[in-house]
Amino acid sequence: MPIFFSDPEAIAEHIIRDVGTELVVGLPLGLGKANHIVNALYARAVADRSINLTLFSALSRIVAMSFCEPRS
C-alpha cells in the first residue's frame, strides 16, 4: 500500500529507516526530479556522518568495475 508524504524531511527519514545509511541516488537529466527529497537526504547526510550518500546525475561519469576485481 502506498505511503503519502507532504514533508520532504519525513520522506528522507522513511528512506533512511527503510533502506539504511548507505544511500546511492541516481538523478535523471531534465525536468521531473524530486529535488526537495534529494535536498532533504543531503541535509541529513551533512548532519549525520553515519549516512553515506552518493549522488549520480545524468552527467556523472561512471567507471565500470568488474565483479571479479577485488575491492580496496
N, C-alpha and C positions, 0 to 999 in steps of 0.2 A: 504494500500500500504506500503511495507517495506521501512524503512529508513536505509540508509547505512552510516556507520561511519568509519573513519580511525584513529580517535584520541580517546583514552580511556577517556580523560577528558571530551570530548564532549558527549560521551555516558553517563558518570556519571551525567553531567549536565541535560541531557534529562531525565534520570531516575528520578532524584530528582524533576524536574519540573513536570513530568507526574504523579509520584506516591506520592510524598510528602516527608516529612522528617523522617517518621517512616519507616525505611528500615529493612527488615528481609531477609537475603540471605542464601540459602542453597547451599552447595558445595559438589559435589559427590567425592567419593574416586577414585583415579586413574587419568588417563590422560583425557584431553579434557576440563579442567576447563579454564575459561576466567580470569586467574589471573590478567591480566593487567586491566581489568574492575573492579575487586574487589579491587585492589590496588588503583585505582582512586577514588572509593567510600570511601575507608578507609581514604585516604588523605583529601578528602572533609569533612568527619566527624571529623577528627582531627582539621582541620582549622575552622570549623563552628560548635560550640557547640549546635546549634539548631537541628542538624541532629543526630538522634538516630539510630545507625547502630548495628544490631545484626547479628552475623555470626554463622552459624551452619555448621559443616563438617560431613562427614560420621562417624567420630569418636566421635561426640558430644553425650553426654548423655542427653536425653530429658526426663523430668519428666512429665507425662501426668497430665493434670488438667481437672477436670470435669467442664462443662459449668455451672453447678448448684452451684459450690463453689463460695463464694464471693471473689472478688479480693481485695487485700490490697493496 
